[in-house]
């Protein structure tokens, strides 16, 4: 998990069965968001290096991560990383197209593609268990809208609205 404990944003590890909390120093600091995958034994994170970029580490144990691999680094902020349930893809939000949109890439950064949507993305992306659908949200005035994106066809379906208070 990511925490500011100790004064800098870093990634921490605690065994599921409990035990000692450890900083994963090898992943660095200035980490703003983290996503993990047991399926691919990987961590995707966004690090703030004057603009936030998405990075991927392959973990062969906590002491020797392989990487990092910059996934779609740009001069724009890349935020909200989410590794797919099968551990093969990374979805994230980027403003590189002029508005905050969902982008998808393989964990090694290849096959980068934008999933265009008219409104600016405000929440998500969150993969559904089918590994194909992403839930995300937009906000307009007092209404939050939630959408389902089929990453294979690119079709977007309105899921529901919530009133923003």
N, CA and C atoms as an extended XYZ file, in Angstrom:
495
Properties=species:S:1:pos:R:3:atomname:S:1:resname:S:1:resid:I:1 pbc="F F F"
N         0.841       -1.177        0.000 N   UNK     1
C         0.000        0.000        0.000 CA  UNK     1
C         0.883        1.235        0.000 C   UNK     1
N         0.302        2.373       -0.377 N   UNK     2
C         1.022        3.644       -0.410 CA  UNK     2
C         0.654        4.436        0.827 C   UNK     2
N         1.661        5.054        1.447 N   UNK     3
C         1.402        5.853        2.636 CA  UNK     3
C         2.443        6.960        2.747 C   UNK     3
N         2.035        8.055        3.382 N   UNK     4
C         2.942        9.165        3.687 CA  UNK     4
C         3.633        8.946        5.021 C   UNK     4
N         3.410        7.831        5.685 N   UNK     5
C         4.040        7.576        6.976 CA  UNK     5
C         5.549        7.747        6.837 C   UNK     5
N         6.152        8.501        7.729 N   UNK     6
C         7.581        8.760        7.643 CA  UNK     6
C         7.898       10.018        6.847 C   UNK     6
N         6.858       10.744        6.390 N   UNK     7
C         7.073       12.042        5.769 CA  UNK     7
C         7.196       12.077        4.261 C   UNK     7
N         7.320       10.918        3.601 N   UNK     8
C         7.406       10.878        2.132 CA  UNK     8
C         6.479        9.798        1.613 C   UNK     8
N         5.860       10.023        0.453 N   UNK     9
C         4.966        8.988       -0.084 CA  UNK     9
C         5.761        7.814       -0.654 C   UNK     9
N         5.609        6.658       -0.025 N   UNK    10
C         6.330        5.457       -0.432 CA  UNK    10
C         5.405        4.249       -0.387 C   UNK    10
N         5.907        3.119       -0.908 N   UNK    11
C         5.151        1.865       -0.889 CA  UNK    11
C         5.622        1.040        0.307 C   UNK    11
N         4.645        0.468        1.008 N   UNK    12
C         4.892       -0.339        2.202 CA  UNK    12
C         4.343       -1.742        1.966 C   UNK    12
N         4.873       -2.707        2.704 N   UNK    13
C         4.408       -4.091        2.617 CA  UNK    13
C         4.148       -4.619        4.019 C   UNK    13
N         3.016       -5.322        4.160 N   UNK    14
C         2.732       -6.044        5.397 CA  UNK    14
C         2.191       -7.403        4.995 C   UNK    14
N         2.753       -8.487        5.514 N   UNK    15
C         2.239       -9.814        5.179 CA  UNK    15
C         0.753       -9.929        5.521 C   UNK    15
N         0.008      -10.662        4.706 N   UNK    16
C        -1.440      -10.812        4.915 CA  UNK    16
C        -1.740      -11.430        6.274 C   UNK    16
N        -0.847      -12.287        6.746 N   UNK    17
C        -1.049      -12.940        8.035 CA  UNK    17
C        -0.613      -12.053        9.196 C   UNK    17
N        -0.217      -10.818        8.895 N   UNK    18
C         0.287       -9.923        9.940 CA  UNK    18
C         1.798      -10.011       10.009 C   UNK    18
N         2.369       -9.187       10.812 N   UNK    19
C         3.817       -9.185       10.949 CA  UNK    19
C         4.381       -7.787       10.795 C   UNK    19
N         5.635       -7.749       10.424 N   UNK    20
C         6.363       -6.487       10.390 CA  UNK    20
C         6.030       -5.666        9.143 C   UNK    20
N         5.753       -4.399        9.360 N   UNK    21
C         5.514       -3.442        8.289 CA  UNK    21
C         6.860       -2.973        7.762 C   UNK    21
N         7.055       -3.043        6.422 N   UNK    22
C         8.340       -2.672        5.824 CA  UNK    22
C         8.136       -1.701        4.674 C   UNK    22
N         9.050       -0.745        4.554 N   UNK    23
C         9.073        0.149        3.395 CA  UNK    23
C         9.764       -0.603        2.259 C   UNK    23
N         9.210       -0.530        1.057 N   UNK    24
C         9.863       -1.111       -0.107 CA  UNK    24
C        10.731       -0.017       -0.739 C   UNK    24
N        11.886        0.215       -0.131 N   UNK    25
C        12.785        1.292       -0.560 CA  UNK    25
C        13.147        1.200       -2.042 C   UNK    25
N        13.258       -0.019       -2.554 N   UNK    26
C        13.685       -0.200       -3.932 CA  UNK    26
C        12.712        0.397       -4.947 C   UNK    26
N        11.482        0.701       -4.536 N   UNK    27
C        10.510        1.305       -5.438 CA  UNK    27
C        10.605        2.827       -5.441 C   UNK    27
N        11.397        3.386       -4.544 N   UNK    28
C        11.600        4.831       -4.514 CA  UNK    28
C        10.532        5.546       -3.709 C   UNK    28
N        10.546        6.864       -3.813 N   UNK    29
C         9.548        7.654       -3.106 CA  UNK    29
C         8.831        8.570       -4.090 C   UNK    29
N         8.092        9.521       -3.597 N   UNK    30
C         7.227       10.406       -4.383 CA  UNK    30
C         6.157        9.603       -5.130 C   UNK    30
N         5.695        8.509       -4.515 N   UNK    31
C         4.698        7.634       -5.122 CA  UNK    31
C         3.313        8.131       -4.724 C   UNK    31
N         2.479        8.391       -5.718 N   UNK    32
C         1.161        8.952       -5.432 CA  UNK    32
C         0.037        7.930       -5.512 C   UNK    32
N         0.204        6.841       -6.267 N   UNK    33
C        -0.833        5.823       -6.377 CA  UNK    33
C        -0.213        4.471       -6.693 C   UNK    33
N        -0.867        3.395       -6.246 N   UNK    34
C        -0.324        2.046       -6.410 CA  UNK    34
C        -1.438        1.086       -6.805 C   UNK    34
N        -1.112        0.129       -7.682 N   UNK    35
C        -1.995       -0.980       -8.013 CA  UNK    35
C        -1.140       -2.240       -8.032 C   UNK    35
N        -1.662       -3.336       -7.484 N   UNK    36
C        -0.905       -4.582       -7.451 CA  UNK    36
C        -1.656       -5.687       -8.176 C   UNK    36
N        -0.906       -6.693       -8.619 N   UNK    37
C        -1.513       -7.837       -9.292 CA  UNK    37
C        -0.857       -9.117       -8.800 C   UNK    37
N        -1.643       -9.987       -8.197 N   UNK    38
C        -1.139      -11.307       -7.829 CA  UNK    38
C        -1.009      -12.184       -9.061 C   UNK    38
N        -1.865      -11.952      -10.066 N   UNK    39
C        -1.850      -12.770      -11.278 CA  UNK    39
C        -0.529      -12.639      -12.024 C   UNK    39
N         0.054      -11.431      -12.060 N   UNK    40
C         1.314      -11.244      -12.785 CA  UNK    40
C         2.470      -10.900      -11.854 C   UNK    40
N         2.211      -10.906      -10.540 N   UNK    41
C         3.256      -10.609       -9.569 CA  UNK    41
C         3.897       -9.255       -9.871 C   UNK    41
N         3.039       -8.248      -10.078 N   UNK    42
C         3.525       -6.930      -10.488 CA  UNK    42
C         2.906       -5.835       -9.636 C   UNK    42
N         3.602       -4.714       -9.601 N   UNK    43
C         3.098       -3.483       -9.004 CA  UNK    43
C         3.169       -2.414      -10.075 C   UNK    43
N         2.075       -1.680      -10.250 N   UNK    44
C         2.087       -0.487      -11.099 CA  UNK    44
C         1.926        0.689      -10.159 C   UNK    44
N         2.668        1.740      -10.406 N   UNK    45
C         2.577        2.897       -9.536 CA  UNK    45
C         2.745        4.169      -10.335 C   UNK    45
N         2.224        5.244       -9.795 N   UNK    46
C         2.443        6.567      -10.367 CA  UNK    46
C         3.370        7.316       -9.432 C   UNK    46
N         4.444        7.803       -9.999 N   UNK    47
C         5.449        8.544       -9.243 CA  UNK    47
C         5.437        9.981       -9.735 C   UNK    47
N         5.445       10.917       -8.794 N   UNK    48
C         5.459       12.328       -9.145 CA  UNK    48
C         6.901       12.779       -9.360 C   UNK    48
N         7.262       12.967      -10.614 N   UNK    49
C         8.587       13.484      -10.965 CA  UNK    49
C         8.377       14.783      -11.737 C   UNK    49
N         7.747       15.737      -11.071 N   UNK    50
C         7.324       17.021      -11.622 CA  UNK    50
C         6.119       16.859      -12.526 C   UNK    50
N         5.901       15.706      -13.074 N   UNK    51
C         4.620       15.292      -13.621 CA  UNK    51
C         4.511       13.824      -13.240 C   UNK    51
N         3.316       13.320      -13.041 N   UNK    52
C         3.143       11.952      -12.549 CA  UNK    52
C         3.151       10.973      -13.719 C   UNK    52
N         4.062       10.005      -13.667 N   UNK    53
C         4.164        8.971      -14.697 CA  UNK    53
C         3.826        7.614      -14.109 C   UNK    53
N         3.354        6.701      -14.949 N   UNK    54
C         3.043        5.342      -14.521 CA  UNK    54
C         4.265        4.452      -14.737 C   UNK    54
N         4.573        3.622      -13.747 N   UNK    55
C         5.718        2.713      -13.787 CA  UNK    55
C         5.247        1.310      -13.445 C   UNK    55
N         5.946        0.315      -13.955 N   UNK    56
C         5.629       -1.072      -13.670 CA  UNK    56
C         6.874       -1.756      -13.110 C   UNK    56
N         6.698       -2.536      -12.049 N   UNK    57
C         7.750       -3.376      -11.485 CA  UNK    57
C         7.251       -4.800      -11.488 C   UNK    57
N         8.106       -5.754      -11.877 N   UNK    58
C         7.771       -7.167      -11.744 CA  UNK    58
C         8.453       -7.651      -10.475 C   UNK    58
N         7.702       -8.272       -9.598 N   UNK    59
C         8.234       -8.670       -8.301 CA  UNK    59
C         8.554      -10.154       -8.269 C   UNK    59
N         9.835      -10.466       -8.098 N   UNK    60
C        10.252      -11.849       -7.869 CA  UNK    60
C        10.659      -11.984       -6.409 C   UNK    60
N         9.819      -11.503       -5.547 N   UNK    61
C        10.148      -11.404       -4.136 CA  UNK    61
C        10.346       -9.933       -3.809 C   UNK    61
N        10.170       -9.585       -2.568 N   UNK    62
C        10.191       -8.176       -2.190 CA  UNK    62
C        11.571       -7.555       -2.251 C   UNK    62
N        12.620       -8.342       -2.280 N   UNK    63
C        13.962       -7.757       -2.231 CA  UNK    63
C        14.517       -7.406       -3.602 C   UNK    63
N        14.033       -8.036       -4.674 N   UNK    64
C        14.613       -7.817       -5.998 CA  UNK    64
C        13.573       -7.562       -7.076 C   UNK    64
N        12.912       -6.394       -7.074 N   UNK    65
C        11.973       -6.150       -8.168 CA  UNK    65
C        12.718       -5.914       -9.470 C   UNK    65
N        12.144       -6.363      -10.574 N   UNK    66
C        12.710       -6.093      -11.888 CA  UNK    66
C        12.034       -4.852      -12.443 C   UNK    66
N        12.801       -3.979      -13.009 N   UNK    67
C        12.243       -2.747      -13.545 CA  UNK    67
C        12.922       -1.566      -12.898 C   UNK    67
N        12.386       -0.433      -12.908 N   UNK    68
C        11.038       -0.168      -13.383 CA  UNK    68
C        10.988       -0.003      -14.894 C   UNK    68
N         9.808       -0.212      -15.432 N   UNK    69
C         9.524        0.077      -16.827 CA  UNK    69
C         8.544        1.235      -16.833 C   UNK    69
N         8.902        2.315      -17.504 N   UNK    70
C         7.969        3.437      -17.622 CA  UNK    70
C         6.873        3.036      -18.588 C   UNK    70
N         5.655        3.079      -18.138 N   UNK    71
C         4.518        2.738      -18.975 CA  UNK    71
C         3.913        4.046      -19.468 C   UNK    71
N         4.124        4.336      -20.744 N   UNK    72
C         3.503        5.497      -21.379 CA  UNK    72
C         3.905        6.817      -20.761 C   UNK    72
N         5.160        6.981      -20.408 N   UNK    73
C         5.610        8.249      -19.838 CA  UNK    73
C         5.392        9.380      -20.833 C   UNK    73
N         4.989       10.523      -20.310 N   UNK    74
C         4.760       11.696      -21.146 CA  UNK    74
C         5.003       12.935      -20.298 C   UNK    74
N         4.776       14.085      -20.862 N   UNK    75
C         4.899       15.321      -20.093 CA  UNK    75
C         3.602       15.660      -19.377 C   UNK    75
N         2.603       14.784      -19.477 N   UNK    76
C         1.332       14.970      -18.796 CA  UNK    76
C         1.257       14.035      -17.596 C   UNK    76
N         0.351       14.343      -16.667 N   UNK    77
C         0.172       13.478      -15.509 CA  UNK    77
C        -0.543       12.197      -15.911 C   UNK    77
N         0.014       11.071      -15.497 N   UNK    78
C        -0.631        9.768      -15.609 CA  UNK    78
C        -1.032        9.377      -14.197 C   UNK    78
N        -2.308        9.089      -13.987 N   UNK    79
C        -2.832        8.868      -12.647 CA  UNK    79
C        -3.746        7.643      -12.601 C   UNK    79
N        -4.083        7.237      -11.387 N   UNK    80
C        -5.065        6.181      -11.126 CA  UNK    80
C        -4.740        4.868      -11.840 C   UNK    80
N        -3.537        4.306      -11.654 N   UNK    81
C        -3.209        3.043      -12.324 CA  UNK    81
C        -4.045        1.897      -11.779 C   UNK    81
N        -4.420        0.987      -12.662 N   UNK    82
C        -5.185       -0.190      -12.258 CA  UNK    82
C        -4.771       -1.356      -13.152 C   UNK    82
N        -4.191       -2.392      -12.556 N   UNK    83
C        -3.779       -3.577      -13.300 CA  UNK    83
C        -5.001       -4.464      -13.524 C   UNK    83
N        -5.121       -5.005      -14.734 N   UNK    84
C        -6.257       -5.865      -15.073 CA  UNK    84
C        -6.237       -7.136      -14.229 C   UNK    84
N        -7.405       -7.786      -14.053 N   UNK    85
C        -7.467       -9.006      -13.232 CA  UNK    85
C        -6.525      -10.114      -13.694 C   UNK    85
N        -6.238      -10.194      -15.002 N   UNK    86
C        -5.323      -11.234      -15.488 CA  UNK    86
C        -3.862      -10.808      -15.377 C   UNK    86
N        -3.618       -9.575      -14.929 N   UNK    87
C        -2.253       -9.105      -14.721 CA  UNK    87
C        -1.514       -8.729      -15.990 C   UNK    87
N        -2.203       -8.583      -17.115 N   UNK    88
C        -1.509       -8.320      -18.383 CA  UNK    88
C        -1.574       -6.871      -18.842 C   UNK    88
N        -2.557       -6.106      -18.372 N   UNK    89
C        -2.749       -4.745      -18.862 CA  UNK    89
C        -2.818       -3.737      -17.719 C   UNK    89
N        -2.538       -2.507      -18.066 N   UNK    90
C        -2.638       -1.407      -17.122 CA  UNK    90
C        -3.574       -0.367      -17.717 C   UNK    90
N        -4.572        0.020      -16.961 N   UNK    91
C        -5.450        1.135      -17.341 CA  UNK    91
C        -5.087        2.302      -16.433 C   UNK    91
N        -5.111        3.508      -16.968 N   UNK    92
C        -4.795        4.691      -16.179 CA  UNK    92
C        -5.468        5.895      -16.824 C   UNK    92
N        -5.449        7.005      -16.121 N   UNK    93
C        -6.024        8.244      -16.624 CA  UNK    93
C        -4.878        9.181      -16.989 C   UNK    93
N        -5.002        9.840      -18.139 N   UNK    94
C        -3.998       10.798      -18.590 CA  UNK    94
C        -4.690       11.978      -19.252 C   UNK    94
N        -4.069       13.148      -19.125 N   UNK    95
C        -4.567       14.351      -19.783 CA  UNK    95
C        -3.861       14.638      -21.092 C   UNK    95
N        -3.094       13.686      -21.603 N   UNK    96
C        -2.277       13.910      -22.800 CA  UNK    96
C        -3.075       14.236      -24.051 C   UNK    96
N        -4.370       13.932      -24.074 N   UNK    97
C        -5.183       14.234      -25.259 CA  UNK    97
C        -5.955       15.545      -25.107 C   UNK    97
N        -5.718       16.263      -24.022 N   UNK    98
C        -6.407       17.532      -23.798 CA  UNK    98
C        -7.416       17.473      -22.669 C   UNK    98
N        -8.011       16.306      -22.427 N   UNK    99
C        -8.887       16.092      -21.276 CA  UNK    99
C        -8.478       14.781      -20.625 C   UNK    99
N        -8.899       14.583      -19.386 N   UNK   100
C        -8.569       13.351      -18.664 CA  UNK   100
C        -9.331       12.187      -19.292 C   UNK   100
N        -8.583       11.280      -19.903 N   UNK   101
C        -9.167       10.128      -20.597 CA  UNK   101
C        -8.518        8.842      -20.088 C   UNK   101
N        -9.183        7.720      -20.336 N   UNK   102
C        -8.636        6.415      -19.976 CA  UNK   102
C        -7.722        5.937      -21.094 C   UNK   102
N        -6.564        5.447      -20.696 N   UNK   103
C        -5.592        4.852      -21.605 CA  UNK   103
C        -5.304        3.444      -21.109 C   UNK   103
N        -4.995        2.544      -22.031 N   UNK   104
C        -4.677        1.156      -21.698 CA  UNK   104
C        -3.383        0.786      -22.405 C   UNK   104
N        -2.537        0.033      -21.708 N   UNK   105
C        -1.293       -0.468      -22.292 CA  UNK   105
C        -0.997       -1.837      -21.698 C   UNK   105
N        -0.168       -2.599      -22.396 N   UNK   106
C         0.382       -3.815      -21.802 CA  UNK   106
C         1.302       -3.369      -20.661 C   UNK   106
N         1.562       -4.235      -19.706 N   UNK   107
C         2.389       -3.850      -18.559 CA  UNK   107
C         3.794       -3.416      -18.952 C   UNK   107
N         4.265       -3.834      -20.125 N   UNK   108
C         5.598       -3.404      -20.568 CA  UNK   108
C         5.550       -2.063      -21.296 C   UNK   108
N         4.362       -1.459      -21.399 N   UNK   109
C         4.214       -0.164      -22.052 CA  UNK   109
C         3.842       -0.252      -23.520 C   UNK   109
N         3.831       -1.440      -24.096 N   UNK   110
C         3.478       -1.577      -25.515 CA  UNK   110
C         1.960       -1.522      -25.689 C   UNK   110
N         1.542       -1.424      -26.926 N   UNK   111
C         0.121       -1.436      -27.296 CA  UNK   111
C        -0.673       -0.352      -26.569 C   UNK   111
N        -0.087        0.820      -26.404 N   UNK   112
C        -0.764        1.938      -25.759 CA  UNK   112
C        -1.914        2.430      -26.632 C   UNK   112
N        -3.083        2.603      -26.012 N   UNK   113
C        -4.223        3.133      -26.771 CA  UNK   113
C        -5.140        3.920      -25.849 C   UNK   113
N        -5.697        4.968      -26.424 N   UNK   114
C        -6.666        5.782      -25.712 CA  UNK   114
C        -8.050        5.191      -25.912 C   UNK   114
N        -8.859        5.234      -24.861 N   UNK   115
C       -10.259        4.828      -24.944 CA  UNK   115
C       -11.066        6.123      -24.908 C   UNK   115
N       -11.278        6.756      -26.076 N   UNK   116
C       -11.850        8.099      -26.097 CA  UNK   116
C       -13.263        8.164      -25.534 C   UNK   116
N       -13.501        9.232      -24.804 N   UNK   117
C       -14.798        9.502      -24.212 CA  UNK   117
C       -14.956       11.009      -24.169 C   UNK   117
N       -16.139       11.521      -24.418 N   UNK   118
C       -16.353       12.960      -24.539 CA  UNK   118
C       -16.050       13.766      -23.291 C   UNK   118
N       -16.501       13.298      -22.125 N   UNK   119
C       -16.303       14.048      -20.889 CA  UNK   119
C       -14.979       13.687      -20.239 C   UNK   119
N       -14.534       14.560      -19.363 N   UNK   120
C       -13.312       14.325      -18.613 CA  UNK   120
C       -13.556       13.266      -17.530 C   UNK   120
N       -12.688       12.261      -17.465 N   UNK   121
C       -12.818       11.175      -16.495 CA  UNK   121
C       -12.408       11.691      -15.115 C   UNK   121
N       -13.252       11.458      -14.118 N   UNK   122
C       -12.990       11.938      -12.763 CA  UNK   122
C       -12.746       10.813      -11.760 C   UNK   122
N       -13.239        9.613      -12.030 N   UNK   123
C       -13.063        8.471      -11.123 CA  UNK   123
C       -12.710        7.242      -11.932 C   UNK   123
N       -11.897        6.389      -11.316 N   UNK   124
C       -11.525        5.157      -11.987 CA  UNK   124
C       -10.227        5.371      -12.729 C   UNK   124
N        -9.863        4.471      -13.552 N   UNK   125
C       -10.585        3.288      -14.017 CA  UNK   125
C       -10.513        2.144      -13.008 C   UNK   125
N       -11.541        1.322      -12.996 N   UNK   126
C       -11.572        0.123      -12.168 CA  UNK   126
C       -12.004       -1.041      -13.035 C   UNK   126
N       -11.125       -2.050      -13.135 N   UNK   127
C       -11.438       -3.237      -13.930 CA  UNK   127
C       -12.516       -4.048      -13.228 C   UNK   127
N       -13.454       -4.575      -13.981 N   UNK   128
C       -14.406       -5.538      -13.456 CA  UNK   128
C       -13.776       -6.926      -13.559 C   UNK   128
N       -14.287       -7.904      -12.803 N   UNK   129
C       -13.666       -9.236      -12.786 CA  UNK   129
C       -13.583       -9.914      -14.155 C   UNK   129
N       -14.400       -9.508      -15.124 N   UNK   130
C       -14.341      -10.147      -16.440 CA  UNK   130
C       -13.061       -9.810      -17.199 C   UNK   130
N       -12.265       -8.828      -16.715 N   UNK   131
C       -10.998       -8.482      -17.354 CA  UNK   131
C       -11.150       -7.753      -18.673 C   UNK   131
N       -12.351       -7.396      -19.012 N   UNK   132
C       -12.639       -6.741      -20.284 CA  UNK   132
C       -13.311       -5.383      -20.077 C   UNK   132
N       -14.048       -5.265      -18.982 N   UNK   133
C       -14.850       -4.069      -18.726 CA  UNK   133
C       -14.202       -3.209      -17.654 C   UNK   133
N       -14.257       -1.890      -17.884 N   UNK   134
C       -13.741       -0.914      -16.926 CA  UNK   134
C       -14.884        0.003      -16.511 C   UNK   134
N       -14.999        0.213      -15.197 N   UNK   135
C       -15.958        1.192      -14.670 CA  UNK   135
C       -15.185        2.492      -14.443 C   UNK   135
N       -15.808        3.610      -14.820 N   UNK   136
C       -15.199        4.920      -14.550 CA  UNK   136
C       -16.305        5.931      -14.327 C   UNK   136
N       -15.931        7.102      -13.841 N   UNK   137
C       -16.918        8.116      -13.530 CA  UNK   137
C       -16.562        9.477      -14.099 C   UNK   137
N       -17.606       10.265      -14.331 N   UNK   138
C       -17.461       11.660      -14.743 CA  UNK   138
C       -18.300       12.490      -13.773 C   UNK   138
N       -18.067       13.788      -13.765 N   UNK   139
C       -18.859       14.649      -12.891 CA  UNK   139
C       -19.202       15.929      -13.630 C   UNK   139
N       -20.454       16.323      -13.524 N   UNK   140
C       -20.928       17.546      -14.140 CA  UNK   140
C       -21.810       18.252      -13.115 C   UNK   140
N       -21.336       19.388      -12.594 N   UNK   141
C       -22.080       20.135      -11.575 CA  UNK   141
C       -22.323       19.214      -10.376 C   UNK   141
N       -23.587       18.916      -10.071 N   UNK   142
C       -23.899       18.089       -8.894 CA  UNK   142
C       -24.136       16.622       -9.227 C   UNK   142
N       -23.948       16.215      -10.468 N   UNK   143
C       -24.260       14.840      -10.866 CA  UNK   143
C       -22.973       14.085      -11.206 C   UNK   143
N       -22.791       12.947      -10.544 N   UNK   144
C       -21.717       12.030      -10.911 CA  UNK   144
C       -22.334       10.939      -11.768 C   UNK   144
N       -21.715       10.677      -12.897 N   UNK   145
C       -22.188        9.634      -13.799 CA  UNK   145
C       -21.147        8.511      -13.802 C   UNK   145
N       -21.634        7.293      -13.780 N   UNK   146
C       -20.762        6.138      -13.839 CA  UNK   146
C       -21.035        5.382      -15.130 C   UNK   146
N       -19.956        4.913      -15.732 N   UNK   147
C       -19.995        4.312      -17.058 CA  UNK   147
C       -19.271        2.977      -17.042 C   UNK   147
N       -19.647        2.102      -17.994 N   UNK   148
C       -18.965        0.833      -18.212 CA  UNK   148
C       -18.370        0.862      -19.616 C   UNK   148
N       -17.075        0.627      -19.693 N   UNK   149
C       -16.341        0.667      -20.957 CA  UNK   149
C       -15.911       -0.738      -21.331 C   UNK   149
N       -16.308       -1.192      -22.510 N   UNK   150
C       -15.852       -2.472      -23.045 CA  UNK   150
C       -14.521       -2.203      -23.747 C   UNK   150
N       -13.426       -2.705      -23.194 N   UNK   151
C       -12.098       -2.386      -23.730 CA  UNK   151
C       -11.802       -3.079      -25.049 C   UNK   151
N       -12.593       -4.061      -25.429 N   UNK   152
C       -12.384       -4.742      -26.705 CA  UNK   152
C       -13.085       -3.981      -27.829 C   UNK   152
N       -14.349       -3.619      -27.612 N   UNK   153
C       -15.105       -2.937      -28.661 CA  UNK   153
C       -15.015       -1.417      -28.572 C   UNK   153
N       -14.685       -0.894      -27.378 N   UNK   154
C       -14.667        0.557      -27.170 CA  UNK   154
C       -16.028        1.127      -26.839 C   UNK   154
N       -17.062        0.275      -26.783 N   UNK   155
C       -18.411        0.746      -26.462 CA  UNK   155
C       -18.500        1.181      -25.004 C   UNK   155
N       -19.234        2.271      -24.761 N   UNK   156
C       -19.447        2.793      -23.417 CA  UNK   156
C       -20.935        2.762      -23.118 C   UNK   156
N       -21.283        2.224      -21.950 N   UNK   157
C       -22.677        2.120      -21.520 CA  UNK   157
C       -22.851        2.893      -20.221 C   UNK   157
N       -23.894        3.708      -20.142 N   UNK   158
C       -24.197        4.442      -18.915 CA  UNK   158
C       -24.661        3.451      -17.855 C   UNK   158
N       -24.036        3.490      -16.669 N   UNK   159
C       -24.407        2.565      -15.593 CA  UNK   159
C       -25.405        3.204      -14.633 C   UNK   159
N       -25.053        4.377      -14.088 N   UNK   160
C       -25.951        5.026      -13.133 CA  UNK   160
C       -25.499        6.458      -12.877 C   UNK   160
N       -26.387        7.243      -12.238 N   UNK   161
C       -26.075        8.597      -11.807 CA  UNK   161
C       -26.171        8.665      -10.296 C   UNK   161
N       -25.322        9.495       -9.702 N   UNK   162
C       -25.401        9.800       -8.277 CA  UNK   162
C       -25.406       11.308       -8.130 C   UNK   162
N       -26.116       11.788       -7.133 N   UNK   163
C       -26.105       13.226       -6.860 CA  UNK   163
C       -24.898       13.530       -6.003 C   UNK   163
N       -24.090       14.495       -6.434 N   UNK   164
C       -22.874       14.889       -5.721 CA  UNK   164
C       -23.229       15.954       -4.706 C   UNK   164
N       -22.909       15.723       -3.473 N   UNK   165
C       -23.217       16.695       -2.417 CA  UNK   165
C       -21.933       17.313       -1.918 C   UNK   165
